[in-house]
Amino acid sequence: MYRFQFKGIENTNQYEELIKVFLQPSEYEICKDTDTEIDFAYTFQGDKDDIKRQIYDDLTEVTGKRPKWGILTGIRPVKLAGELRKQTADVNGILKQDYYLHESKAGLTQEILDYQRDQIGQPKLGSLSIYIGIPFCPTRCLYCSFTSNQVGDREIDRYLEALHHEIEVCGQMLREGRPAGWQASHVCTAVGYRPEGCEVIHWPEHYEIETIYFGGGTPTTLSAKQLDELLTKTAKAFGIPEDAVGAQGPLKEYTVEAGRPDTITEDKVKVLLDHGVDRISINPQTTKQETLDIIGRKHTVQDVYKAFEIAKKCGVPVINTDLIAGLPGESLEDFRTSLREIMELGADNITLHTLAVKRASKLKEWDENFNYKDELLREEMLKDAHAALRDKGFQPYYLYRQKHTSGNTENTGFCKDDKVSVYNIRIMEEGQSILALGAGGISKVYYPAENRLERIANVSNYQIYIERIDEMINRKRTGGIVSC
């Protein structure tokens, strides 16, 4: 048991996250009692990163581990690289020397940043993404910690009634709302701009919706009729024309997650395309049937093939697929097989996730230390997959990290033929406001002058969301996500 003490620090969470990269929770404790014998003591002297470097050096010495992401425990390394680039030309040196990143991770981070800037640039001032959450799935996966419920049609209809209301009212506020003191002479150039005399923060006079993203849960849990009504309501509320996506339309991207292959039908896909959706996700996570059964997916490998067949037949422009490295019982060859089969099916985006053991998941109950096991295997899986994807012409285009990830690795999105997901990039770079609707949605107001976000959350429980829908709307009004 290793005992740590922090002096001059009230909140030790960020330091404990780094400790957990090296040690399991049962192997250490944070001590405040000065009479206890301490193994490692740290005193805050104005530099949080300096303490992290001390922790990294100390635990590298006692464990022999040298994690390749260095002292970084946050989920946005690419955003960090972008901010460093504004200050210095030697981003690579800073990432390696100050943050202890391995050359491979520093290089990947900068490669992705360069590709993002080349493909879509930075968001325009006053641009907006819209997220709409559908918190329902056919079953709950072993590793899932998201808002996911298994309910009947009556409950889904109740939820959709509340969601339609939130969409309608927020759309109206965005179209018509003006803050107190607003005058035509005021020139609003960005979300979060506060003209002199205005008492509340507001959108610019002419906001621009860049992307729409339906996530979950699994949006295609809904019937074709329910999807049609929901997308019709969305288009009307936010003024989205039928030819919204593409070079001539206002949207850069319109995504609907269809993650569970067994929820995908030709009727549903046609509804999505009729409304201008140009990107869907088909997420088997693996193509090994035994693993699907273990993790609770309740669909077959044949369902995956059928879903791709339907999507291709209907002409879906971009198909994303998620695969997870480190699923229970899977070998390197199993992961290789899944990746090969997905590439052969014709996915345009492939996101490589590493299994993370989340606190609210069944996997945490099953084995709370699962993420510490077979760490080298997880790393080998990702290294092998990166090489295979690059060999087939795929380019890494976005990256993020999660807590409690097997092997302290990362999640990386790859695309072919430059078919990036704009929304995925925007959500990670945190340089754009997001209006999030539905249970579990977290709206974000971006203040460009200060380069910061303020979050406005809807409740995650869909039943409470229904009961308190007016409060959810009012949170956005008073929090600045829409003006009053």
C-alpha positions as CSV (number, residue, x, y, z in Angstrom):
1,M,0.0,0.0,0.0
2,Y,1.4,3.4,-1.1
3,R,0.4,6.4,0.9
4,F,0.2,9.9,-0.7
5,Q,-0.1,13.3,0.9
6,F,-0.8,16.6,-0.8
7,K,-0.1,19.9,1.1
8,G,-1.8,23.1,0.1
9,I,-4.3,21.3,-2.1
10,E,-7.9,20.8,-1.3
11,N,-9.1,18.9,-4.5
12,T,-6.7,16.1,-5.3
13,N,-8.9,14.5,-8.1
14,Q,-6.6,15.4,-11.0
15,Y,-3.6,14.0,-9.2
16,E,-5.4,10.8,-8.2
17,E,-6.4,10.2,-11.9
18,L,-2.7,10.1,-12.7
19,I,-1.9,7.8,-9.8
20,K,-4.6,5.4,-11.1
21,V,-2.7,5.1,-14.3
22,F,0.1,3.4,-12.4
23,L,-1.7,1.8,-9.4
24,Q,-5.0,0.0,-8.8
25,P,-7.3,1.7,-6.2
26,S,-6.5,-1.1,-3.7
27,E,-2.8,-0.3,-3.9
28,Y,-2.8,3.3,-2.6
29,E,-4.6,5.8,-0.4
30,I,-4.6,9.6,-0.1
31,C,-3.8,10.5,3.5
32,K,-4.6,13.8,5.3
33,D,-3.4,12.6,8.7
34,T,0.0,14.1,9.3
35,D,0.8,11.3,11.8
36,T,0.5,8.6,9.2
37,E,3.7,7.3,7.6
38,I,3.8,8.7,4.1
39,D,5.5,7.3,1.0
40,F,5.1,10.3,-1.2
41,A,4.4,13.9,-0.2
42,Y,3.8,16.8,-2.5
43,T,3.4,20.5,-1.8
44,F,1.7,22.9,-4.2
45,Q,3.9,25.8,-5.2
46,G,1.8,27.3,-8.0
47,D,2.3,24.7,-10.8
48,K,-0.1,21.8,-11.0
49,D,1.9,20.2,-13.8
50,D,5.1,20.2,-11.7
51,I,3.3,18.0,-9.1
52,K,2.1,15.7,-11.8
53,R,5.7,15.4,-13.1
54,Q,6.9,14.5,-9.6
55,I,4.1,11.9,-9.3
56,Y,5.0,10.4,-12.7
57,D,8.7,10.2,-11.9
58,D,8.1,8.7,-8.5
59,L,5.7,6.0,-9.7
60,T,7.8,5.2,-12.8
61,E,10.6,4.4,-10.4
62,V,8.6,2.1,-8.2
63,T,6.4,0.4,-10.8
64,G,8.7,0.4,-13.9
65,K,5.8,1.7,-16.0
66,R,6.3,4.7,-18.3
67,P,2.8,5.5,-19.7
68,K,3.0,7.0,-23.2
69,W,0.5,9.7,-22.6
70,G,2.7,11.1,-19.9
71,I,1.0,13.3,-17.3
72,L,-2.0,13.9,-19.4
73,T,-5.2,12.7,-17.9
74,G,-7.6,15.0,-19.7
75,I,-9.6,13.8,-22.7
76,R,-8.5,16.4,-25.3
77,P,-4.8,16.2,-26.3
78,V,-5.5,17.7,-29.7
79,K,-7.1,20.7,-28.2
80,L,-4.0,21.2,-26.0
81,A,-1.7,20.9,-29.0
82,G,-3.8,23.6,-30.8
83,E,-3.5,26.0,-27.8
84,L,0.3,25.4,-27.5
85,R,0.7,26.1,-31.2
86,K,-0.6,29.7,-30.6
87,Q,2.3,30.1,-28.1
88,T,5.3,28.3,-29.7
89,A,6.6,26.6,-32.8
90,D,8.0,23.8,-30.7
91,V,4.8,22.0,-29.8
92,N,6.5,18.6,-30.1
93,G,9.2,19.6,-27.6
94,I,6.7,20.9,-25.1
95,L,4.5,17.8,-25.3
96,K,7.5,15.6,-24.7
97,Q,9.5,17.6,-22.2
98,D,6.7,19.3,-20.2
99,Y,3.9,16.7,-20.5
100,Y,6.1,13.6,-20.8
101,L,4.4,12.3,-24.0
102,H,6.1,9.5,-25.9
103,E,7.2,10.5,-29.4
104,S,4.5,8.4,-31.0
105,K,1.7,10.1,-29.0
106,A,3.1,13.6,-29.6
107,G,3.4,12.9,-33.3
108,L,-0.1,11.5,-33.6
109,T,-1.6,14.4,-31.8
110,Q,0.0,17.0,-34.1
111,E,-0.8,15.0,-37.2
112,I,-4.5,15.0,-36.3
113,L,-4.5,18.7,-35.5
114,D,-2.9,19.5,-38.9
115,Y,-5.4,17.3,-40.7
116,Q,-8.4,18.9,-38.9
117,R,-7.2,22.4,-39.7
118,D,-6.7,21.4,-43.4
119,Q,-10.0,19.7,-43.8
120,I,-12.5,21.9,-42.0
121,G,-10.6,24.7,-40.4
122,Q,-11.8,26.3,-37.2
123,P,-15.5,27.0,-36.5
124,K,-16.9,30.4,-37.7
125,L,-17.8,32.9,-35.0
126,G,-21.5,32.5,-34.2
127,S,-21.7,28.9,-35.7
128,L,-23.7,26.3,-33.8
129,S,-24.0,22.5,-33.6
130,I,-27.2,20.9,-32.4
131,Y,-27.3,17.6,-30.5
132,I,-30.5,15.7,-29.9
133,G,-30.5,12.7,-27.6
134,I,-32.6,9.6,-27.8
135,P,-32.0,7.7,-24.5
136,F,-33.3,4.2,-25.6
137,C,-31.6,1.0,-26.7
138,P,-32.8,-2.5,-27.3
139,T,-30.5,-3.8,-24.4
140,R,-27.9,-2.4,-22.1
141,C,-24.3,-3.3,-22.9
142,L,-21.9,-4.7,-20.3
143,Y,-19.6,-1.7,-20.5
144,C,-22.3,1.0,-21.0
145,S,-22.5,4.1,-18.8
146,F,-24.5,6.3,-21.2
147,T,-28.2,7.3,-20.9
148,S,-29.7,4.1,-22.1
149,N,-33.2,2.7,-21.2
150,Q,-35.1,-0.3,-22.3
151,V,-38.8,0.7,-22.4
152,G,-42.0,0.1,-24.4
153,D,-43.7,2.2,-27.1
154,R,-45.8,4.1,-24.6
155,E,-42.8,5.5,-22.7
156,I,-41.0,6.4,-25.9
157,D,-44.1,8.3,-27.1
158,R,-44.2,10.2,-23.8
159,Y,-40.5,11.1,-24.2
160,L,-40.9,12.2,-27.8
161,E,-43.8,14.5,-26.8
162,A,-41.6,16.3,-24.4
163,L,-38.6,16.4,-26.8
164,H,-40.8,17.8,-29.6
165,H,-41.8,20.6,-27.2
166,E,-38.2,21.4,-26.3
167,I,-37.2,21.4,-30.0
168,E,-40.1,23.7,-30.9
169,V,-39.6,26.2,-28.1
170,C,-35.8,26.4,-28.5
171,G,-36.1,26.8,-32.2
172,Q,-38.5,29.7,-31.7
173,M,-36.3,31.3,-29.2
174,L,-33.3,31.1,-31.5
175,R,-35.3,32.6,-34.3
176,E,-37.0,35.4,-32.4
177,G,-35.3,36.0,-29.1
178,R,-33.4,39.1,-28.4
179,P,-31.9,40.1,-25.0
180,A,-33.0,43.1,-23.0
181,G,-31.4,46.2,-24.3
182,W,-30.7,44.8,-27.8
183,Q,-30.8,47.4,-30.6
184,A,-30.4,47.0,-34.3
185,S,-27.2,49.1,-34.2
186,H,-25.5,46.4,-32.1
187,V,-23.2,44.2,-34.2
188,C,-23.1,40.7,-32.7
189,T,-20.1,38.8,-34.0
190,A,-20.0,35.7,-31.9
191,V,-21.9,33.6,-29.5
192,G,-21.3,35.0,-26.0
193,Y,-20.8,38.6,-27.3
194,R,-22.4,41.0,-24.9
195,P,-23.1,44.5,-26.5
196,E,-23.0,47.4,-24.1
197,G,-26.2,47.7,-22.2
198,C,-27.3,44.1,-22.7
199,E,-28.1,42.3,-19.5
200,V,-28.0,38.7,-20.8
201,I,-25.7,36.7,-23.1
202,H,-27.3,35.9,-26.5
203,W,-26.8,34.5,-29.9
204,P,-25.8,36.7,-32.8
205,E,-28.6,38.1,-34.9
206,H,-27.9,35.5,-37.6
207,Y,-26.6,32.3,-36.2
208,E,-25.4,29.5,-38.5
209,I,-26.1,25.8,-37.8
210,E,-23.1,23.9,-38.9
211,T,-24.0,20.3,-37.9
212,I,-26.9,18.3,-36.5
213,Y,-26.3,15.1,-34.5
214,F,-28.8,12.6,-33.2
215,G,-27.2,10.4,-30.6
216,G,-28.1,8.3,-27.6
217,G,-28.8,5.6,-26.8
218,T,-29.8,4.4,-30.2
219,P,-32.0,6.8,-32.2
220,T,-33.0,4.0,-34.6
221,T,-34.7,2.4,-31.7
222,L,-37.6,4.6,-32.9
223,S,-39.9,3.5,-35.6
224,A,-39.8,4.9,-39.1
225,K,-42.9,7.0,-38.3
226,Q,-41.4,8.3,-35.1
227,L,-38.2,9.2,-36.9
228,D,-40.1,11.0,-39.6
229,E,-42.1,13.0,-37.2
230,L,-39.0,13.9,-35.1
231,L,-36.9,15.0,-38.1
232,T,-39.8,16.9,-39.5
233,K,-40.2,18.8,-36.2
234,T,-36.4,19.5,-36.1
235,A,-36.3,20.8,-39.7
236,K,-39.3,23.1,-39.1
237,A,-38.0,24.4,-35.7
238,F,-34.5,25.3,-36.9
239,G,-35.3,26.2,-40.5
240,I,-33.5,23.3,-42.1
241,P,-34.4,23.0,-45.9
242,E,-34.6,19.6,-47.6
243,D,-31.3,20.2,-49.4
244,A,-29.6,21.3,-46.2
245,V,-26.4,19.2,-46.5
246,G,-23.6,19.7,-49.0
247,A,-21.9,22.4,-51.0
248,Q,-25.1,24.3,-51.6
249,G,-26.8,23.8,-48.2
250,P,-26.2,25.5,-44.8
251,L,-25.2,22.3,-43.0
252,K,-21.8,20.7,-43.2
253,E,-23.1,17.4,-41.7
254,Y,-26.3,15.7,-40.6
255,T,-25.7,12.5,-38.5
256,V,-28.0,10.0,-37.0
257,E,-26.5,7.2,-34.9
258,A,-27.9,3.8,-35.9
259,G,-25.6,2.0,-33.6
260,R,-27.4,-1.2,-33.1
261,P,-27.5,-3.1,-36.4
262,D,-30.7,-4.9,-35.4
263,T,-32.5,-1.6,-35.3
264,I,-31.7,-0.7,-39.0
265,T,-34.4,-1.3,-41.6
266,E,-34.8,0.0,-45.1
267,D,-37.8,2.1,-44.2
268,K,-35.9,3.9,-41.5
269,V,-32.9,4.6,-43.6
270,K,-35.1,6.0,-46.4
271,V,-36.7,8.3,-43.9
272,L,-33.3,9.6,-42.8
273,L,-32.2,10.2,-46.3
274,D,-35.4,12.0,-47.2
275,H,-34.6,14.5,-44.4
276,G,-31.1,15.1,-45.6
277,V,-29.2,12.9,-43.2
278,D,-25.8,12.2,-44.8
279,R,-24.0,10.2,-42.1
280,I,-25.0,7.2,-40.0
281,S,-23.2,5.0,-37.5
282,I,-23.4,1.2,-37.5
283,N,-21.6,0.0,-34.4
284,P,-21.2,-3.7,-34.0
285,Q,-18.1,-3.2,-31.6
286,T,-16.9,-6.6,-32.7
287,T,-17.8,-9.2,-35.4
288,K,-17.2,-12.2,-33.0
289,Q,-20.6,-13.6,-32.1
290,E,-19.4,-15.1,-28.8
291,T,-18.2,-11.6,-27.7
292,L,-21.5,-10.0,-28.8
293,D,-23.3,-12.4,-26.5
294,I,-21.1,-11.7,-23.6
295,I,-21.4,-7.9,-23.8
296,G,-25.1,-8.0,-24.2
297,R,-25.5,-6.6,-27.7
298,K,-28.2,-9.1,-28.6
299,H,-27.7,-8.9,-32.4
300,T,-25.9,-11.2,-34.7
301,V,-22.9,-10.8,-37.0
302,Q,-25.4,-11.4,-39.8
303,D,-27.3,-8.4,-38.6
304,V,-24.2,-6.3,-39.1
305,Y,-23.8,-7.5,-42.7
306,K,-27.5,-6.8,-43.4
307,A,-27.3,-3.3,-42.0
308,F,-24.4,-2.4,-44.3
309,E,-26.2,-3.9,-47.2
310,I,-29.3,-1.8,-46.5
311,A,-27.2,1.4,-46.0
312,K,-25.3,0.8,-49.2
313,K,-28.4,-0.1,-51.2
314,C,-30.2,3.1,-50.1
315,G,-27.2,5.2,-50.8
316,V,-26.1,6.5,-47.4
317,P,-23.2,8.9,-48.2
318,V,-21.1,8.2,-45.1
319,I,-21.1,5.2,-42.8
320,N,-19.2,5.2,-39.5
321,T,-18.4,2.1,-37.5
322,D,-17.1,1.7,-34.0
323,L,-14.9,-1.1,-32.8
324,I,-13.7,-1.7,-29.3
325,A,-10.3,-3.0,-28.4
326,G,-10.0,-5.1,-25.2
327,L,-13.5,-6.6,-25.0
328,P,-13.7,-9.6,-22.6
329,G,-12.0,-12.7,-23.9
330,E,-10.9,-11.2,-27.3
331,S,-7.4,-11.9,-28.7
332,L,-5.3,-9.8,-31.1
333,E,-6.5,-12.0,-34.0
334,D,-10.1,-11.5,-33.0
335,F,-9.7,-7.7,-33.2
336,R,-7.8,-8.0,-36.5
337,T,-10.7,-10.1,-37.9
338,S,-13.3,-7.5,-36.9
339,L,-11.4,-4.7,-38.4
340,R,-10.7,-6.5,-41.6
341,E,-14.4,-7.4,-42.0
342,I,-15.6,-3.9,-41.3
343,M,-13.2,-2.5,-43.9
344,E,-14.5,-5.0,-46.4
345,L,-18.0,-4.0,-45.7
346,G,-17.1,-0.5,-46.8
347,A,-17.2,1.8,-43.8
348,D,-16.0,5.3,-44.5
349,N,-15.3,6.2,-40.9
350,I,-13.9,3.7,-38.4
351,T,-13.4,4.7,-34.7
352,L,-11.1,2.6,-32.6
353,H,-12.2,2.7,-29.0
354,T,-10.4,1.1,-26.1
355,L,-12.7,-0.5,-23.5
356,A,-13.1,1.8,-20.5
357,V,-14.4,0.5,-17.2
358,K,-16.9,3.2,-16.2
359,R,-18.3,3.5,-12.7
360,A,-22.0,3.1,-13.8
361,S,-21.4,0.1,-16.0
362,K,-22.2,-3.6,-15.3
363,L,-18.5,-4.4,-16.2
364,K,-17.4,-2.4,-13.1
365,E,-19.5,-4.7,-10.9
366,W,-18.2,-7.7,-12.8
367,D,-14.5,-6.8,-12.5
368,E,-13.6,-3.4,-11.1
369,N,-9.9,-3.8,-12.1
370,F,-10.6,-5.0,-15.6
371,N,-8.9,-2.0,-17.1
372,Y,-5.5,-3.0,-15.5
373,K,-5.5,-6.4,-17.1
374,D,-3.7,-7.3,-20.4
375,E,-2.5,-3.7,-20.8
376,L,0.1,-4.7,-23.4
377,L,-2.5,-6.6,-25.4
378,R,-4.7,-3.4,-25.7
379,E,-1.7,-1.4,-26.9
380,E,-0.8,-4.1,-29.4
381,M,-4.3,-4.2,-30.7
382,L,-4.4,-0.4,-31.4
383,K,-0.9,-0.4,-32.9
384,D,-1.8,-3.2,-35.3
385,A,-5.1,-1.6,-36.2
386,H,-3.5,1.8,-36.9
387,A,-1.1,0.2,-39.3
388,A,-3.8,-1.8,-41.0
389,L,-6.1,1.3,-41.5
390,R,-3.3,3.4,-42.9
391,D,-2.4,0.7,-45.3
392,K,-5.9,0.8,-46.7
393,G,-5.9,4.6,-47.1
394,F,-7.5,5.7,-43.8
395,Q,-6.3,8.8,-42.0
396,P,-6.6,9.5,-38.3
397,Y,-8.8,12.6,-38.0
398,Y,-9.9,12.9,-34.3
399,L,-8.8,11.6,-31.0
400,Y,-10.0,11.7,-27.4
401,R,-9.2,9.9,-24.2
402,Q,-11.3,8.5,-21.3
403,K,-10.7,7.8,-17.7
404,H,-10.2,4.1,-16.6
405,T,-9.3,3.0,-20.2
406,S,-7.6,-0.4,-20.6
407,G,-3.9,0.2,-21.0
408,N,-4.2,4.0,-20.6
409,T,-4.6,4.3,-24.3
410,E,-7.0,6.4,-26.5
411,N,-9.9,6.4,-28.9
412,T,-9.0,7.4,-32.5
413,G,-11.3,8.1,-35.4
414,F,-10.1,7.2,-38.9
415,C,-11.7,8.3,-42.2
416,K,-11.2,7.4,-45.9
417,D,-11.4,9.9,-48.7
418,D,-11.4,12.8,-46.3
419,K,-14.9,11.9,-45.0
420,V,-14.4,13.4,-41.5
421,S,-17.1,13.8,-38.9
422,V,-17.3,17.6,-38.4
423,Y,-19.3,17.2,-35.2
424,N,-16.8,14.8,-33.7
425,I,-14.0,17.3,-34.3
426,R,-16.0,20.3,-32.9
427,I,-17.1,18.5,-29.7
428,M,-13.4,17.7,-28.9
429,E,-11.9,21.1,-29.8
430,E,-14.5,23.0,-27.7
431,G,-14.5,26.1,-29.9
432,Q,-18.2,26.2,-30.8
433,S,-21.5,26.5,-28.9
434,I,-23.7,23.4,-28.9
435,L,-27.4,23.4,-28.3
436,A,-28.2,20.0,-26.7
437,L,-31.7,18.8,-26.4
438,G,-33.2,15.7,-24.8
439,A,-32.4,13.7,-21.6
440,G,-28.7,13.8,-20.8
441,G,-28.0,16.6,-23.3
442,I,-25.3,19.1,-22.2
443,S,-25.5,22.4,-24.0
444,K,-22.3,24.5,-24.2
445,V,-22.0,28.2,-24.6
446,Y,-18.7,29.3,-26.1
447,Y,-17.1,32.6,-25.2
448,P,-14.5,33.3,-27.8
449,A,-12.9,36.3,-26.2
450,E,-12.1,34.2,-23.1
451,N,-11.8,30.9,-24.9
452,R,-14.0,29.1,-22.4
453,L,-17.3,27.1,-22.2
454,E,-20.2,27.2,-19.8
455,R,-22.3,24.0,-19.6
456,I,-26.0,23.8,-19.2
457,A,-27.2,20.3,-18.5
458,N,-30.5,18.5,-19.0
459,V,-31.3,15.8,-16.5
460,S,-30.2,12.3,-17.6
461,N,-33.3,10.4,-16.3
462,Y,-35.8,10.5,-19.1
463,Q,-38.8,10.4,-16.7
464,I,-37.6,13.4,-14.8
465,Y,-36.8,15.1,-18.1
466,I,-40.5,14.6,-19.1
467,E,-41.8,15.9,-15.8
468,R,-39.5,19.0,-15.7
469,I,-39.3,19.8,-19.5
470,D,-40.2,23.5,-18.9
471,E,-37.3,23.8,-16.4
472,M,-34.9,22.2,-19.0
473,I,-36.0,24.9,-21.5
474,N,-35.7,27.7,-18.9
475,R,-32.2,26.6,-18.0
476,K,-31.1,27.3,-21.6
477,R,-32.9,30.6,-21.6
478,T,-31.4,31.9,-18.4
479,G,-28.0,30.2,-18.9
480,G,-27.4,32.0,-22.2
481,I,-27.8,29.2,-24.7
482,V,-30.8,30.9,-26.1
483,S,-31.9,34.5,-25.4
484,C,-35.0,35.5,-23.6
